């Protein structure tokens, strides 16, 4: 589902929840309870709508406030990485970098989860960094607080609330777990490892229990997150189609042209790059499916099974392409695609000479945004080297890696889904501005 459709869905859920007391959408004219989206962001919208009489401007201003709060959290996170004499300098660098970074700020103008999810991610990373950086946490016996004040539990709670906004947020706990496993692998530390893991799990699951109970009672299934394919009740999921796109699709452009059109618009063979097919026979086979699909805008289970078979054959012929080449290309696309989807620019760069002649402003902005992404990631790697002795650095890198590995397996990889990594990236970049002795 594309960004515009996402926005409409969030607003509809919030409005129906606020006005009619039903967390649902209209299906064939009937207001139907659904679980297609976790309730965190619609609840955020509903509160603002109730307080400001449904003002769209109020929603955007609230997101600006949340984004500014995220800048402050990034500053604190950057200070956690720096040596004691330079924590203030690192905090100021992190604050300015986050305030000037255009990527997260762009999403304050859209009704999407990114701003709130990034804030909660930054908060969780900060709490977990406090726990990891505590004196003697990895040597000897760290002083233990009462369980209800423990930072592992508090970090888990923040992760749980983040999961109510973006369902992949438990990846935060996975990243923390990997860092702890790397440091507490000896049997003498297993008790501490088990305690931290248990408290994180409890904290994460507690905010999700009411949502799971609601789904069990209203939708008829125990759903702690949200459906992977965000399908409506009883809706057919074309898993074979997604298996097939997973053997070739890596550009964000192709997400627009193929998966996002499914069940809504016609899909033509001119929408596909040449590498989506291994032979003329395979192209003809796929073309026949889309000829039938375009008549009804519906993909049948039999047609989906054909996609699954083509995907299996393509993977058998070129397993490295499916499991290595395409995922690596997706990593590049996720991190370095110019993030101009909410801006009034096309993003067209090819052919370069023609793109420049047609619209030099569009071309310049697109190249600039791509260059900013490359510079930030490169500077973050340098900052990670400078802060290599800090366990907090390991947490930030682990989170970026875990989230990236998850997203490359996602059916419609969108560059906006790595925005939640930018608190970690910007905190690491701030280390470049900190003297090292």
Beta strands, then each sheet from edge to edge (+ up, - down):
strand 1: 24-27
strand 2: 30-33
sheet 1: 1+ 2-
end
